[in-house]
């Protein structure tokens, strides 16, 4: 499996309801370093996995919907916790849709799998990974 991974970041605020979250129940900020891994078993006709420039643009546009936002007020997280895992899935769904819509170019239709990793710090991260067609 070939993989191309790009990186960006996003700054959010949120709170996480429930005793399991300790002090994170209070409103706090987080800066996530976001890695998006595009995977396919065969390279396209240009011997690439994905156009890296388009991948960076789509990722930046996707994260812009979260950047400098309080996720407690974001409609997509209404009634649910915006855990790192949930945010990774949210990013996955939008990148997957961008592939389906052709936003990463026609050759990106060969991408089979995506992995979204959000780094909370240098010692903690969470990911969501699935087949592009089977999420």
C-alpha positions in Angstrom: 0.0 0.0 0.0 1.4 3.4 -1.0 0.8 6.3 1.4 1.1 10.1 1.1 0.7 12.0 4.2 0.2 15.8 4.6 0.1 17.9 7.8 -1.7 21.0 9.0 -3.0 22.3 12.3 -6.2 23.6 13.8 -6.9 25.6 17.0 -10.2 24.9 18.7 -11.9 25.4 22.0 -14.3 22.9 23.6 -15.4 21.3 26.9 -16.1 17.6 27.4 -19.0 16.7 29.6 -18.7 13.8 32.0 -16.6 12.9 35.0 -14.3 10.8 32.9 -12.9 14.0 31.5 -11.8 15.6 34.8 -10.6 19.2 34.3 -11.3 18.9 30.5 -15.0 19.3 31.5 -14.2 23.0 31.6 -13.9 25.1 28.5 -10.3 24.9 27.2 -8.3 25.3 24.1 -6.5 22.8 22.0 -4.1 23.0 19.0 -4.2 19.8 17.0 -1.5 18.9 14.6 -3.5 17.1 11.9 -2.0 14.4 9.7 -4.0 13.1 6.7 -2.8 9.9 5.1 -4.0 9.0 1.7 -3.5 5.3 0.8 -3.9 3.2 -2.4 -2.5 -0.1 -3.6 -1.5 1.1 -7.1 -0.1 4.5 -8.2 -2.0 6.5 -10.7 -1.0 7.2 -14.3 1.5 9.8 -13.0 3.0 7.4 -10.5 1.5 9.3 -7.5 -1.0 8.6 -4.7 -2.6 12.0 -4.8 -1.8 15.6 -5.9 -0.1 16.9 -2.8 -1.0 20.5 -3.5 -4.7 19.7 -3.8 -4.5 17.5 -0.7 -3.1 20.4 1.2 -5.8 22.8 -0.1 -8.7 20.5 0.7 -7.3 19.8 4.2 -6.8 23.5 4.9 -10.4 24.2 3.7 -11.8 21.4 5.8 -10.0 22.6 9.0 -11.1 26.2 8.4 -14.6 25.2 9.4 -13.2 24.3 12.9 -10.3 26.8 13.3 -10.7 29.3 16.1 -14.2 27.9 16.9 -15.7 26.7 20.1 -16.9 23.2 19.1 -19.5 23.3 21.9 -21.3 25.8 19.6 -20.6 24.0 16.3 -23.7 22.5 14.8 -22.0 19.3 13.8 -21.2 18.5 17.4 -24.5 19.5 18.9 -25.6 16.9 21.5 -22.2 15.0 21.3 -18.8 15.4 22.7 -16.0 16.8 20.5 -13.4 14.4 21.7 -10.2 14.1 19.7 -11.5 10.8 18.3 -14.8 12.4 17.2 -13.0 15.3 15.6 -10.8 12.9 13.7 -13.9 11.1 12.3 -15.4 14.5 11.4 -12.3 15.4 9.3 -12.3 12.0 7.7 -15.9 12.3 6.5 -15.2 15.7 4.9 -12.0 14.6 3.2 -13.7 11.4 2.0 -16.5 13.5 0.5 -14.0 15.8 -1.2 -12.5 12.8 -2.9 -15.9 11.6 -4.0 -16.7 15.1 -5.3 -13.5 15.2 -7.4 -12.0 18.1 -5.3 -8.6 16.2 -5.2 -8.7 15.5 -9.0 -10.0 12.6 -11.0 -7.0 10.4 -10.2 -7.8 10.6 -6.5 -10.7 8.3 -7.1 -8.1 5.5 -6.7 -7.6 6.3 -3.1 -8.7 3.3 -1.1 -8.1 4.3 2.5 -7.7 7.4 4.7 -6.2 7.8 8.1 -6.7 11.1 10.1 -4.5 11.6 13.1 -4.9 14.5 15.5 -1.9 15.1 17.8 -3.0 16.6 21.1 0.6 16.9 22.2 4.0 15.3 21.7 2.8 12.3 23.8 -0.8 11.9 22.8 -2.8 11.4 19.6 -5.9 9.8 18.3 -6.8 8.6 14.8 -9.7 7.5 12.6 -8.9 5.2 9.7 -11.2 3.4 7.3 -11.8 2.5 3.7 -12.9 5.5 1.6 -15.9 3.7 0.3 -16.8 1.9 3.5 -16.9 4.6 6.2 
